[in-house]
Amino acid sequence: QGFSDFPLLITEANLLDDFWQNCQWNGEDIYVVLPGNPSLKLERELVSIDVGKREMELWVKIPWLSGTSDTILRLYYGGSDYELNDVNTWDDNFVLIYHLSEDPSVGPPQITDSSGAENHGYADITMTSDDLSAGKIGNALNMDGLDDSIDCGTDNSLNFSSMFAVESVSGDINSHQGVAADSNYLYTIHTNRIYKRNKTSPYDIIMTSELSLLSGIAGEPNAPNHFGD
């Protein structure tokens, strides 16, 4: 058992002093391989790196992540090779990837979609550069719970004809954290449960579902098309 083409997160955790002392300031020398095939560089997306603060958010696509045995990776750095981000880090099953690490006050679209679908996000005009803050993974957006949101458009790739999943990393799970919405429903997280609510009557709970791992939603066709708080 396992997962194919699995995007694995690598952060600053457990990286030794030698890494921070010898990698390039912009991380363009960083690449990852499997021990059995060291000449094949795995597709990766380096979202952010700060050598001075010793912080990094790196996603690497693992061809096969075993569910029964350890998967060994080798991370290389300090060389002269110039590594670019690979859009194929996220396969065709992903139609929207927001890291929410951009300043929401700059020219639209402010939020980059890392998937190949290019569903870039448009931040609400009320959002400012002060809304960009440190998150659980790299930077994040601090939304006010009133009108802050990210409009991800109406591309056909977001019109689902079967079951789909939405996953997010949110803040305080003891308060209702909005994750996604369409024209009719709002999906929120509260005390390890997912709530589906009417947008016009937010206290009318239609459906609840237990959370597992990160905050996730399994939903119906034609939703969602909005991300916010």
Disulfide bonds with the S-S distance in Angstrom:
none
